[in-house]
Amino acid sequence: SKKTVLITGCSSGIGLKIAVQLAKDPEQRYHVFATMRDLRKSGKLEEEAGEHLNKTLEIRQLDVTSEDSVKKCLAALPGQTVDILVNNAGVGHIGPLESQSMDEMRKIFETNFFGVVYLVRELLPSMKKRGSGHIVVISSVMGLQGIVFNDVYAASKFAIEGFCESLAVQLLKFNVFISMIEPGPVNTEFEMKLMEEVSKSDFPGADAETIRYFKEVYLPAAHEIFATLGQAPDAVAKATVKVIGMTQPVFRHQTNTLYTPLTAMKYADNSGNLSVRTYYNLLFNYGSFFHFSLNFLKCITCNCFRRRVMPV
Ligand code: NAD
């Protein structure tokens, strides 16, 4: 019989692609409940699901920040059970910290952290009882390594990494697996939404120098990184589907191999200086992230590179 998959945030981006790829599985192993906050945005998913709509893919409403919405959605599932939960819904957040309200920061955690925690908590009892299950989280390389001006977003992804890393040990005893998918930059609406928000703000509370670093140094660098190293959502979905198909799923999977050396820096130097100062130099001394990435990414572990980036 088919495995039941519940995916959050399927109206766009990575979630939409995972839903469609699983629904079109050549071996027909999955029955997908593709959920979204706003059902009025189901058009693109319906179109891409094509003939699989209402066969191997059903669309349901689910807002991860609403306990009521989660409860209603789970209660309406056949047998009220899920074999594979894919926590994909997430929101980004960039900019100088001084201009952010505590309320907007809490909202990032409500979606990226508590949204996952609540769904996991609701589904754990049945997974444990049945002695099977797979919880997948679309985390980020920013769940492993902080990135300048992404302070609260990175913190929310670190939080979910810590939560899952702790839980994964206990759940192995129940034959329940957790997998963190850690993409680098992905060309979805995510970045556009962020840029749109940023263009509307004049960053009250932040000083002129910080705003200048954000707008004139960080934003062009980030844009370049997305344009040159960004993956397609289809590629991230493909990597996720592969992990879902494993009989013994891995705990971590980074989808962009160009990023692996960057995230390895913190493990290569326990003082943290290698990673913090490398990022500092990338941002303020080399002028261009792109220039760096092409010339240095591949030799990041060699000593000549370390000598160049370590002195601040
Ligand atoms: P996206 O904006 O296209 O998709 C995010 C989806 O989550 C949207 O459909 C949005 O409507 C949904 N969502 C937001 N709040 C929700 C809520 N309360 N309830 C239900 N759905 C909600 O962007 P994406 O890139 O496809 O993002 C998917 C995941 O990938 C996110 O968790 C994000 O953090 C992660 N990620 C993205 C990137 C990137 O560069 N785009 C990189 C690494 C990780």
py3Dmol code that shows the C-alpha trace and the ligand (Angstrom):
import py3Dmol

protein = """\
ATOM      1  CA  SER A   1       0.000   0.000   0.000  1.00  0.00           C
ATOM      2  CA  LYS A   2       1.018   3.586  -0.607  1.00  0.00           C
ATOM      3  CA  LYS A   3       2.770   5.719   1.986  1.00  0.00           C
ATOM      4  CA  THR A   4       0.896   8.822   3.106  1.00  0.00           C
ATOM      5  CA  VAL A   5       2.953  11.997   2.744  1.00  0.00           C
ATOM      6  CA  LEU A   6       1.951  15.351   4.221  1.00  0.00           C
ATOM      7  CA  ILE A   7       3.856  18.392   2.922  1.00  0.00           C
ATOM      8  CA  THR A   8       3.492  21.978   4.184  1.00  0.00           C
ATOM      9  CA  GLY A   9       3.780  25.157   2.087  1.00  0.00           C
ATOM     10  CA  CYS A  10       2.988  23.637  -1.331  1.00  0.00           C
ATOM     11  CA  SER A  11       1.637  26.686  -3.197  1.00  0.00           C
ATOM     12  CA  SER A  12       5.108  27.567  -4.505  1.00  0.00           C
ATOM     13  CA  GLY A  13       8.812  26.788  -4.572  1.00  0.00           C
ATOM     14  CA  ILE A  14      10.424  23.664  -3.147  1.00  0.00           C
ATOM     15  CA  GLY A  15       7.251  22.327  -1.480  1.00  0.00           C
ATOM     16  CA  LEU A  16       5.299  22.426  -4.742  1.00  0.00           C
ATOM     17  CA  LYS A  17       8.070  20.541  -6.561  1.00  0.00           C
ATOM     18  CA  ILE A  18       8.398  17.865  -3.845  1.00  0.00           C
ATOM     19  CA  ALA A  19       4.623  17.303  -3.936  1.00  0.00           C
ATOM     20  CA  VAL A  20       4.575  16.920  -7.722  1.00  0.00           C
ATOM     21  CA  GLN A  21       7.651  14.681  -7.894  1.00  0.00           C
ATOM     22  CA  LEU A  22       6.293  12.333  -5.201  1.00  0.00           C
ATOM     23  CA  ALA A  23       2.854  12.221  -6.831  1.00  0.00           C
ATOM     24  CA  LYS A  24       4.506  11.241 -10.125  1.00  0.00           C
ATOM     25  CA  ASP A  25       6.714   8.549  -8.553  1.00  0.00           C
ATOM     26  CA  PRO A  26       7.191   5.895 -11.257  1.00  0.00           C
ATOM     27  CA  GLU A  27       6.747   3.146  -8.650  1.00  0.00           C
ATOM     28  CA  GLN A  28       3.621   4.868  -7.272  1.00  0.00           C
ATOM     29  CA  ARG A  29       4.790   4.520  -3.695  1.00  0.00           C
ATOM     30  CA  TYR A  30       3.173   7.684  -2.332  1.00  0.00           C
ATOM     31  CA  HIS A  31      -0.176   9.303  -1.683  1.00  0.00           C
ATOM     32  CA  VAL A  32       0.525  13.012  -1.236  1.00  0.00           C
ATOM     33  CA  PHE A  33      -1.432  15.512   0.840  1.00  0.00           C
ATOM     34  CA  ALA A  34      -0.055  18.783  -0.457  1.00  0.00           C
ATOM     35  CA  THR A  35      -1.071  21.471   2.013  1.00  0.00           C
ATOM     36  CA  MET A  36      -1.047  25.241   1.839  1.00  0.00           C
ATOM     37  CA  ARG A  37      -2.139  28.163   3.974  1.00  0.00           C
ATOM     38  CA  ASP A  38      -4.300  29.771   1.300  1.00  0.00           C
ATOM     39  CA  LEU A  39      -6.233  27.444  -1.026  1.00  0.00           C
ATOM     40  CA  ARG A  40      -6.790  30.320  -3.468  1.00  0.00           C
ATOM     41  CA  LYS A  41      -3.134  29.847  -4.412  1.00  0.00           C
ATOM     42  CA  SER A  42      -3.565  26.236  -5.551  1.00  0.00           C
ATOM     43  CA  GLY A  43      -3.601  26.989  -9.304  1.00  0.00           C
ATOM     44  CA  LYS A  44       0.081  26.390 -10.020  1.00  0.00           C
ATOM     45  CA  LEU A  45       0.168  23.125  -8.083  1.00  0.00           C
ATOM     46  CA  GLU A  46      -3.022  21.882  -9.779  1.00  0.00           C
ATOM     47  CA  GLU A  47      -1.519  22.652 -13.149  1.00  0.00           C
ATOM     48  CA  GLU A  48       1.789  20.896 -12.429  1.00  0.00           C
ATOM     49  CA  ALA A  49       0.096  17.877 -10.839  1.00  0.00           C
ATOM     50  CA  GLY A  50      -1.988  17.436 -13.999  1.00  0.00           C
ATOM     51  CA  GLU A  51      -3.641  14.024 -14.271  1.00  0.00           C
ATOM     52  CA  HIS A  52      -2.267  13.056 -10.828  1.00  0.00           C
ATOM     53  CA  LEU A  53      -4.515  15.601  -9.097  1.00  0.00           C
ATOM     54  CA  ASN A  54      -7.049  13.876  -6.837  1.00  0.00           C
ATOM     55  CA  LYS A  55      -5.390  10.541  -7.607  1.00  0.00           C
ATOM     56  CA  THR A  56      -1.939  10.437  -5.984  1.00  0.00           C
ATOM     57  CA  LEU A  57      -2.083  14.129  -4.942  1.00  0.00           C
ATOM     58  CA  GLU A  58      -4.753  15.882  -2.889  1.00  0.00           C
ATOM     59  CA  ILE A  59      -4.671  19.520  -1.865  1.00  0.00           C
ATOM     60  CA  ARG A  60      -5.614  20.482   1.714  1.00  0.00           C
ATOM     61  CA  GLN A  61      -5.576  23.659   3.828  1.00  0.00           C
ATOM     62  CA  LEU A  62      -2.952  23.938   6.557  1.00  0.00           C
ATOM     63  CA  ASP A  63      -1.432  26.990   8.235  1.00  0.00           C
ATOM     64  CA  VAL A  64       1.529  25.800  10.324  1.00  0.00           C
ATOM     65  CA  THR A  65       1.107  28.716  12.752  1.00  0.00           C
ATOM     66  CA  SER A  66      -2.501  27.777  13.581  1.00  0.00           C
ATOM     67  CA  GLU A  67      -3.048  24.851  15.951  1.00  0.00           C
ATOM     68  CA  ASP A  68      -6.678  24.800  14.881  1.00  0.00           C
ATOM     69  CA  SER A  69      -5.817  24.497  11.202  1.00  0.00           C
ATOM     70  CA  VAL A  70      -3.259  21.709  11.872  1.00  0.00           C
ATOM     71  CA  LYS A  71      -5.746  19.757  14.017  1.00  0.00           C
ATOM     72  CA  LYS A  72      -8.514  20.023  11.399  1.00  0.00           C
ATOM     73  CA  CYS A  73      -6.205  18.927   8.604  1.00  0.00           C
ATOM     74  CA  LEU A  74      -4.859  15.900  10.504  1.00  0.00           C
ATOM     75  CA  ALA A  75      -8.332  14.833  11.667  1.00  0.00           C
ATOM     76  CA  ALA A  76      -9.540  14.715   8.056  1.00  0.00           C
ATOM     77  CA  LEU A  77      -6.747  12.387   6.865  1.00  0.00           C
ATOM     78  CA  PRO A  78      -7.589   8.718   6.277  1.00  0.00           C
ATOM     79  CA  GLY A  79      -6.804   6.907   9.548  1.00  0.00           C
ATOM     80  CA  GLN A  80      -5.539  10.263  10.911  1.00  0.00           C
ATOM     81  CA  THR A  81      -2.025   9.028  10.168  1.00  0.00           C
ATOM     82  CA  VAL A  82       0.952  10.250   8.182  1.00  0.00           C
ATOM     83  CA  ASP A  83       3.891   8.047   7.180  1.00  0.00           C
ATOM     84  CA  ILE A  84       6.109  10.851   5.939  1.00  0.00           C
ATOM     85  CA  LEU A  85       5.855  14.446   7.169  1.00  0.00           C
ATOM     86  CA  VAL A  86       7.690  17.054   5.074  1.00  0.00           C
ATOM     87  CA  ASN A  87       8.060  20.361   6.933  1.00  0.00           C
ATOM     88  CA  ASN A  88       8.723  22.777   4.111  1.00  0.00           C
ATOM     89  CA  ALA A  89       6.748  25.946   4.956  1.00  0.00           C
ATOM     90  CA  GLY A  90       9.129  28.701   5.947  1.00  0.00           C
ATOM     91  CA  VAL A  91       9.671  32.436   5.844  1.00  0.00           C
ATOM     92  CA  GLY A  92      12.845  34.404   5.293  1.00  0.00           C
ATOM     93  CA  HIS A  93      13.978  37.566   7.013  1.00  0.00           C
ATOM     94  CA  ILE A  94      16.895  39.880   6.271  1.00  0.00           C
ATOM     95  CA  GLY A  95      18.100  43.320   7.336  1.00  0.00           C
ATOM     96  CA  PRO A  96      19.758  45.241  10.150  1.00  0.00           C
ATOM     97  CA  LEU A  97      18.656  43.884  13.528  1.00  0.00           C
ATOM     98  CA  GLU A  98      18.177  47.370  14.967  1.00  0.00           C
ATOM     99  CA  SER A  99      15.272  48.037  12.617  1.00  0.00           C
ATOM    100  CA  GLN A 100      13.335  44.836  13.398  1.00  0.00           C
ATOM    101  CA  SER A 101      10.496  44.673  15.905  1.00  0.00           C
ATOM    102  CA  MET A 102      10.384  41.838  18.433  1.00  0.00           C
ATOM    103  CA  ASP A 103       7.004  40.951  16.975  1.00  0.00           C
ATOM    104  CA  GLU A 104       8.320  40.342  13.454  1.00  0.00           C
ATOM    105  CA  MET A 105      11.185  38.252  14.864  1.00  0.00           C
ATOM    106  CA  ARG A 106       8.721  36.115  16.838  1.00  0.00           C
ATOM    107  CA  LYS A 107       6.710  35.547  13.650  1.00  0.00           C
ATOM    108  CA  ILE A 108       9.764  34.001  11.964  1.00  0.00           C
ATOM    109  CA  PHE A 109      10.079  31.560  14.851  1.00  0.00           C
ATOM    110  CA  GLU A 110       6.318  30.860  14.832  1.00  0.00           C
ATOM    111  CA  THR A 111       6.602  29.538  11.270  1.00  0.00           C
ATOM    112  CA  ASN A 112      10.137  28.135  10.957  1.00  0.00           C
ATOM    113  CA  PHE A 113      10.427  26.671  14.460  1.00  0.00           C
ATOM    114  CA  PHE A 114       7.136  26.289  16.350  1.00  0.00           C
ATOM    115  CA  GLY A 115       5.274  25.417  13.126  1.00  0.00           C
ATOM    116  CA  VAL A 116       7.462  22.317  12.776  1.00  0.00           C
ATOM    117  CA  VAL A 117       7.482  21.530  16.494  1.00  0.00           C
ATOM    118  CA  TYR A 118       3.681  21.512  16.675  1.00  0.00           C
ATOM    119  CA  LEU A 119       3.177  19.193  13.689  1.00  0.00           C
ATOM    120  CA  VAL A 120       5.886  16.833  14.933  1.00  0.00           C
ATOM    121  CA  ARG A 121       4.355  16.736  18.408  1.00  0.00           C
ATOM    122  CA  GLU A 122       0.908  15.973  16.979  1.00  0.00           C
ATOM    123  CA  LEU A 123       2.160  13.139  14.753  1.00  0.00           C
ATOM    124  CA  LEU A 124       4.717  11.527  17.079  1.00  0.00           C
ATOM    125  CA  PRO A 125       2.337   9.373  19.141  1.00  0.00           C
ATOM    126  CA  SER A 126       0.939   7.541  16.093  1.00  0.00           C
ATOM    127  CA  MET A 127       4.370   7.149  14.486  1.00  0.00           C
ATOM    128  CA  LYS A 128       5.802   5.709  17.711  1.00  0.00           C
ATOM    129  CA  LYS A 129       2.830   3.408  18.144  1.00  0.00           C
ATOM    130  CA  ARG A 130       3.169   2.055  14.615  1.00  0.00           C
ATOM    131  CA  GLY A 131       6.960   1.806  14.903  1.00  0.00           C
ATOM    132  CA  SER A 132       7.545   3.618  11.619  1.00  0.00           C
ATOM    133  CA  GLY A 133       7.673   7.105  10.194  1.00  0.00           C
ATOM    134  CA  HIS A 134       9.874   9.725   8.582  1.00  0.00           C
ATOM    135  CA  ILE A 135      10.030  13.405   9.494  1.00  0.00           C
ATOM    136  CA  VAL A 136      11.724  15.584   6.873  1.00  0.00           C
ATOM    137  CA  VAL A 137      12.607  19.238   7.486  1.00  0.00           C
ATOM    138  CA  ILE A 138      13.608  21.676   4.766  1.00  0.00           C
ATOM    139  CA  SER A 139      16.216  23.426   6.870  1.00  0.00           C
ATOM    140  CA  SER A 140      19.066  25.408   5.267  1.00  0.00           C
ATOM    141  CA  VAL A 141      22.835  25.745   5.279  1.00  0.00           C
ATOM    142  CA  MET A 142      21.917  28.685   7.521  1.00  0.00           C
ATOM    143  CA  GLY A 143      20.825  26.078  10.048  1.00  0.00           C
ATOM    144  CA  LEU A 144      24.492  25.121  10.282  1.00  0.00           C
ATOM    145  CA  GLN A 145      26.257  28.434   9.800  1.00  0.00           C
ATOM    146  CA  GLY A 146      25.033  31.975  10.406  1.00  0.00           C
ATOM    147  CA  ILE A 147      25.063  34.471   7.534  1.00  0.00           C
ATOM    148  CA  VAL A 148      25.415  38.220   7.964  1.00  0.00           C
ATOM    149  CA  PHE A 149      22.106  40.180   8.056  1.00  0.00           C
ATOM    150  CA  ASN A 150      20.135  36.893   8.275  1.00  0.00           C
ATOM    151  CA  ASP A 151      20.486  36.789  12.072  1.00  0.00           C
ATOM    152  CA  VAL A 152      16.959  35.826  13.109  1.00  0.00           C
ATOM    153  CA  TYR A 153      16.277  33.561  10.116  1.00  0.00           C
ATOM    154  CA  ALA A 154      19.521  31.645  10.756  1.00  0.00           C
ATOM    155  CA  ALA A 155      18.610  31.422  14.454  1.00  0.00           C
ATOM    156  CA  SER A 156      15.221  29.906  13.564  1.00  0.00           C
ATOM    157  CA  LYS A 157      16.908  27.266  11.390  1.00  0.00           C
ATOM    158  CA  PHE A 158      19.569  26.578  14.079  1.00  0.00           C
ATOM    159  CA  ALA A 159      16.688  26.133  16.524  1.00  0.00           C
ATOM    160  CA  ILE A 160      14.968  23.499  14.410  1.00  0.00           C
ATOM    161  CA  GLU A 161      18.313  21.753  13.798  1.00  0.00           C
ATOM    162  CA  GLY A 162      18.924  21.512  17.555  1.00  0.00           C
ATOM    163  CA  PHE A 163      15.391  20.295  18.166  1.00  0.00           C
ATOM    164  CA  CYS A 164      15.614  17.573  15.517  1.00  0.00           C
ATOM    165  CA  GLU A 165      19.165  16.510  16.354  1.00  0.00           C
ATOM    166  CA  SER A 166      18.042  15.898  19.927  1.00  0.00           C
ATOM    167  CA  LEU A 167      14.842  14.105  18.976  1.00  0.00           C
ATOM    168  CA  ALA A 168      16.440  11.920  16.288  1.00  0.00           C
ATOM    169  CA  VAL A 169      18.286   9.840  18.884  1.00  0.00           C
ATOM    170  CA  GLN A 170      15.177   8.888  20.842  1.00  0.00           C
ATOM    171  CA  LEU A 171      13.133   8.237  17.714  1.00  0.00           C
ATOM    172  CA  LEU A 172      15.596   5.686  16.329  1.00  0.00           C
ATOM    173  CA  LYS A 173      14.414   3.466  19.187  1.00  0.00           C
ATOM    174  CA  PHE A 174      10.933   3.617  17.610  1.00  0.00           C
ATOM    175  CA  ASN A 175      12.175   3.133  14.038  1.00  0.00           C
ATOM    176  CA  VAL A 176      11.179   6.741  13.238  1.00  0.00           C
ATOM    177  CA  PHE A 177      13.690   8.746  11.179  1.00  0.00           C
ATOM    178  CA  ILE A 178      14.375  12.469  10.913  1.00  0.00           C
ATOM    179  CA  SER A 179      16.112  14.070   7.933  1.00  0.00           C
ATOM    180  CA  MET A 180      17.323  17.660   7.633  1.00  0.00           C
ATOM    181  CA  ILE A 181      17.568  18.873   4.032  1.00  0.00           C
ATOM    182  CA  GLU A 182      20.010  21.776   3.893  1.00  0.00           C
ATOM    183  CA  PRO A 183      19.904  23.744   0.656  1.00  0.00           C
ATOM    184  CA  GLY A 184      22.144  26.707  -0.150  1.00  0.00           C
ATOM    185  CA  PRO A 185      20.516  29.492  -2.182  1.00  0.00           C
ATOM    186  CA  VAL A 186      17.498  28.320  -4.201  1.00  0.00           C
ATOM    187  CA  ASN A 187      15.854  30.377  -6.914  1.00  0.00           C
ATOM    188  CA  THR A 188      12.267  30.498  -5.658  1.00  0.00           C
ATOM    189  CA  GLU A 189       9.914  33.335  -4.731  1.00  0.00           C
ATOM    190  CA  PHE A 190      11.628  33.326  -1.352  1.00  0.00           C
ATOM    191  CA  GLU A 191      14.385  35.767  -2.341  1.00  0.00           C
ATOM    192  CA  MET A 192      12.013  37.956  -4.351  1.00  0.00           C
ATOM    193  CA  LYS A 193       9.664  38.227  -1.355  1.00  0.00           C
ATOM    194  CA  LEU A 194      12.615  39.276   0.804  1.00  0.00           C
ATOM    195  CA  MET A 195      13.841  41.853  -1.688  1.00  0.00           C
ATOM    196  CA  GLU A 196      10.329  43.268  -1.989  1.00  0.00           C
ATOM    197  CA  GLU A 197      10.034  43.654   1.788  1.00  0.00           C
ATOM    198  CA  VAL A 198      13.468  45.227   1.995  1.00  0.00           C
ATOM    199  CA  SER A 199      12.717  47.742  -0.760  1.00  0.00           C
ATOM    200  CA  LYS A 200       9.685  48.960   1.220  1.00  0.00           C
ATOM    201  CA  SER A 201      11.672  49.659   4.376  1.00  0.00           C
ATOM    202  CA  ASP A 202      13.875  52.587   5.294  1.00  0.00           C
ATOM    203  CA  PHE A 203      15.188  50.694   8.358  1.00  0.00           C
ATOM    204  CA  PRO A 204      14.175  52.986  11.219  1.00  0.00           C
ATOM    205  CA  GLY A 205      16.465  52.520  14.206  1.00  0.00           C
ATOM    206  CA  ALA A 206      19.514  51.457  12.191  1.00  0.00           C
ATOM    207  CA  ASP A 207      22.440  53.827  11.674  1.00  0.00           C
ATOM    208  CA  ALA A 208      23.450  55.075   8.232  1.00  0.00           C
ATOM    209  CA  GLU A 209      26.675  53.057   8.105  1.00  0.00           C
ATOM    210  CA  THR A 210      24.915  49.749   8.864  1.00  0.00           C
ATOM    211  CA  ILE A 211      22.194  50.500   6.315  1.00  0.00           C
ATOM    212  CA  ARG A 212      24.896  51.240   3.747  1.00  0.00           C
ATOM    213  CA  TYR A 213      26.646  47.905   4.441  1.00  0.00           C
ATOM    214  CA  PHE A 214      23.342  46.126   4.118  1.00  0.00           C
ATOM    215  CA  LYS A 215      22.202  47.826   0.924  1.00  0.00           C
ATOM    216  CA  GLU A 216      25.460  48.408  -0.901  1.00  0.00           C
ATOM    217  CA  VAL A 217      27.570  45.452   0.211  1.00  0.00           C
ATOM    218  CA  TYR A 218      25.300  42.633   1.375  1.00  0.00           C
ATOM    219  CA  LEU A 219      22.371  42.934  -1.056  1.00  0.00           C
ATOM    220  CA  PRO A 220      24.423  42.955  -4.292  1.00  0.00           C
ATOM    221  CA  ALA A 221      26.558  40.081  -2.956  1.00  0.00           C
ATOM    222  CA  ALA A 222      23.482  38.053  -2.037  1.00  0.00           C
ATOM    223  CA  HIS A 223      21.944  38.753  -5.407  1.00  0.00           C
ATOM    224  CA  GLU A 224      25.096  37.548  -7.163  1.00  0.00           C
ATOM    225  CA  ILE A 225      25.231  34.410  -5.054  1.00  0.00           C
ATOM    226  CA  PHE A 226      21.635  33.536  -5.985  1.00  0.00           C
ATOM    227  CA  ALA A 227      22.233  34.279  -9.664  1.00  0.00           C
ATOM    228  CA  THR A 228      25.429  32.258  -9.950  1.00  0.00           C
ATOM    229  CA  LEU A 229      25.226  29.460  -7.387  1.00  0.00           C
ATOM    230  CA  GLY A 230      21.462  29.219  -6.830  1.00  0.00           C
ATOM    231  CA  GLN A 231      19.851  25.816  -7.379  1.00  0.00           C
ATOM    232  CA  ALA A 232      16.517  25.241  -9.061  1.00  0.00           C
ATOM    233  CA  PRO A 233      13.715  24.170  -6.690  1.00  0.00           C
ATOM    234  CA  ASP A 234      13.370  21.020  -8.805  1.00  0.00           C
ATOM    235  CA  ALA A 235      16.945  19.994  -7.892  1.00  0.00           C
ATOM    236  CA  VAL A 236      16.292  20.465  -4.156  1.00  0.00           C
ATOM    237  CA  ALA A 237      13.056  18.501  -4.515  1.00  0.00           C
ATOM    238  CA  LYS A 238      14.879  15.702  -6.324  1.00  0.00           C
ATOM    239  CA  ALA A 239      17.451  15.446  -3.515  1.00  0.00           C
ATOM    240  CA  THR A 240      14.617  15.410  -0.951  1.00  0.00           C
ATOM    241  CA  VAL A 241      12.707  12.694  -2.804  1.00  0.00           C
ATOM    242  CA  LYS A 242      15.878  10.599  -2.865  1.00  0.00           C
ATOM    243  CA  VAL A 243      16.251  10.899   0.928  1.00  0.00           C
ATOM    244  CA  ILE A 244      12.550  10.024   1.356  1.00  0.00           C
ATOM    245  CA  GLY A 245      13.130   6.851  -0.681  1.00  0.00           C
ATOM    246  CA  MET A 246      15.988   5.611   1.548  1.00  0.00           C
ATOM    247  CA  THR A 247      15.307   2.587   3.758  1.00  0.00           C
ATOM    248  CA  GLN A 248      17.659   4.041   6.402  1.00  0.00           C
ATOM    249  CA  PRO A 249      17.293   7.801   5.739  1.00  0.00           C
ATOM    250  CA  VAL A 250      20.324  10.011   6.452  1.00  0.00           C
ATOM    251  CA  PHE A 251      19.997  12.620   9.209  1.00  0.00           C
ATOM    252  CA  ARG A 252      21.574  15.435   7.142  1.00  0.00           C
ATOM    253  CA  HIS A 253      21.786  16.184   3.461  1.00  0.00           C
ATOM    254  CA  GLN A 254      23.285  19.349   1.940  1.00  0.00           C
ATOM    255  CA  THR A 255      21.907  19.788  -1.561  1.00  0.00           C
ATOM    256  CA  ASN A 256      24.506  22.229  -2.936  1.00  0.00           C
ATOM    257  CA  THR A 257      28.016  20.747  -3.018  1.00  0.00           C
ATOM    258  CA  LEU A 258      29.582  24.171  -3.583  1.00  0.00           C
ATOM    259  CA  TYR A 259      28.502  25.056  -0.061  1.00  0.00           C
ATOM    260  CA  THR A 260      29.908  22.043   1.720  1.00  0.00           C
ATOM    261  CA  PRO A 261      33.377  23.617   2.211  1.00  0.00           C
ATOM    262  CA  LEU A 262      31.766  26.771   3.662  1.00  0.00           C
ATOM    263  CA  THR A 263      29.793  24.867   6.261  1.00  0.00           C
ATOM    264  CA  ALA A 264      32.845  22.676   7.003  1.00  0.00           C
ATOM    265  CA  MET A 265      34.840  25.722   8.190  1.00  0.00           C
ATOM    266  CA  LYS A 266      33.328  25.759  11.655  1.00  0.00           C
ATOM    267  CA  TYR A 267      34.217  22.113  12.203  1.00  0.00           C
ATOM    268  CA  ALA A 268      37.766  22.675  10.919  1.00  0.00           C
ATOM    269  CA  ASP A 269      38.494  25.347  13.570  1.00  0.00           C
ATOM    270  CA  ASN A 270      36.968  25.109  17.032  1.00  0.00           C
ATOM    271  CA  SER A 271      37.778  28.733  17.883  1.00  0.00           C
ATOM    272  CA  GLY A 272      35.218  29.837  15.277  1.00  0.00           C
ATOM    273  CA  ASN A 273      37.682  32.342  13.838  1.00  0.00           C
ATOM    274  CA  LEU A 274      38.077  30.559  10.532  1.00  0.00           C
ATOM    275  CA  SER A 275      34.404  30.814   9.725  1.00  0.00           C
ATOM    276  CA  VAL A 276      33.664  34.269  11.223  1.00  0.00           C
ATOM    277  CA  ARG A 277      36.758  35.888   9.692  1.00  0.00           C
ATOM    278  CA  THR A 278      36.372  34.189   6.343  1.00  0.00           C
ATOM    279  CA  TYR A 279      32.887  35.629   6.046  1.00  0.00           C
ATOM    280  CA  TYR A 280      34.165  39.019   7.198  1.00  0.00           C
ATOM    281  CA  ASN A 281      36.845  39.022   4.534  1.00  0.00           C
ATOM    282  CA  LEU A 282      34.462  37.776   1.893  1.00  0.00           C
ATOM    283  CA  LEU A 283      32.079  40.597   2.591  1.00  0.00           C
ATOM    284  CA  PHE A 284      34.360  43.515   3.326  1.00  0.00           C
ATOM    285  CA  ASN A 285      37.763  42.742   1.823  1.00  0.00           C
ATOM    286  CA  TYR A 286      37.271  40.879  -1.418  1.00  0.00           C
ATOM    287  CA  GLY A 287      34.509  43.180  -2.637  1.00  0.00           C
ATOM    288  CA  SER A 288      32.543  40.428  -4.250  1.00  0.00           C
ATOM    289  CA  PHE A 289      31.160  37.151  -3.012  1.00  0.00           C
ATOM    290  CA  PHE A 290      31.080  35.952  -6.585  1.00  0.00           C
ATOM    291  CA  HIS A 291      34.760  36.669  -7.151  1.00  0.00           C
ATOM    292  CA  PHE A 292      35.496  34.717  -4.016  1.00  0.00           C
ATOM    293  CA  SER A 293      33.290  31.804  -4.770  1.00  0.00           C
ATOM    294  CA  LEU A 294      34.796  31.099  -8.140  1.00  0.00           C
ATOM    295  CA  ASN A 295      38.403  31.455  -7.078  1.00  0.00           C
ATOM    296  CA  PHE A 296      38.536  30.125  -3.570  1.00  0.00           C
ATOM    297  CA  LEU A 297      35.647  27.800  -2.857  1.00  0.00           C
ATOM    298  CA  LYS A 298      37.400  24.769  -4.203  1.00  0.00           C
ATOM    299  CA  CYS A 299      40.651  25.300  -2.292  1.00  0.00           C
ATOM    300  CA  ILE A 300      39.099  26.477   0.954  1.00  0.00           C
ATOM    301  CA  THR A 301      40.690  23.718   2.963  1.00  0.00           C
ATOM    302  CA  CYS A 302      44.233  24.294   1.724  1.00  0.00           C
ATOM    303  CA  ASN A 303      46.671  26.293   3.842  1.00  0.00           C
ATOM    304  CA  CYS A 304      47.323  29.068   1.348  1.00  0.00           C
ATOM    305  CA  PHE A 305      43.639  29.906   1.560  1.00  0.00           C
ATOM    306  CA  ARG A 306      43.656  29.832   5.351  1.00  0.00           C
ATOM    307  CA  ARG A 307      46.643  32.188   5.451  1.00  0.00           C
ATOM    308  CA  ARG A 308      44.796  34.617   3.212  1.00  0.00           C
ATOM    309  CA  VAL A 309      41.525  34.713   5.083  1.00  0.00           C
ATOM    310  CA  MET A 310      42.499  34.286   8.720  1.00  0.00           C
ATOM    311  CA  PRO A 311      44.217  37.641   9.444  1.00  0.00           C
ATOM    312  CA  VAL A 312      41.598  40.344   9.824  1.00  0.00           C
TER     313      VAL A 312
END
"""
ligand_1 = """\
44
NAD
P 8.672 29.869 -1.058
O 8.413 31.193 -0.466
O 8.344 29.662 -2.503
O 7.937 28.710 -0.242
C 7.616 28.794 1.120
C 6.184 28.352 1.272
O 5.817 28.327 2.642
C 5.229 29.309 0.549
O 4.381 28.566 -0.289
C 4.481 29.970 1.687
O 3.159 30.332 1.338
C 4.525 28.860 2.727
N 4.216 29.341 4.076
C 4.698 30.433 4.733
N 4.119 30.539 5.940
C 3.258 29.487 6.056
C 2.366 29.059 7.071
N 2.212 29.739 8.214
N 1.644 27.924 6.853
C 1.762 27.225 5.707
N 2.569 27.620 4.693
C 3.298 28.739 4.879
O 10.205 29.561 -0.793
P 11.035 28.184 -0.811
O 12.405 28.572 -1.159
O 10.355 27.146 -1.617
O 11.018 27.792 0.738
C 10.737 26.497 1.218
C 11.644 26.147 2.384
O 12.989 26.108 1.924
C 11.610 27.152 3.533
O 11.542 26.462 4.763
C 12.926 27.881 3.409
O 13.402 28.329 4.659
C 13.811 26.790 2.842
N 15.010 27.266 2.131
C 14.915 28.141 1.089
C 16.077 28.576 0.480
C 16.043 29.569 -0.666
O 17.085 30.147 -0.972
N 14.926 29.781 -1.321
C 17.323 28.124 0.903
C 17.386 27.219 1.957
C 16.216 26.798 2.569
"""
view = py3Dmol.view(width=600, height=400)
view.addModel(protein, "pdb")
view.setStyle({"model": 0}, {"cartoon": {"style": "trace"}})
view.addModel(ligand_1, "xyz")
view.setStyle({"model": 1}, {"stick": {}})
view.zoomTo()
view.show()
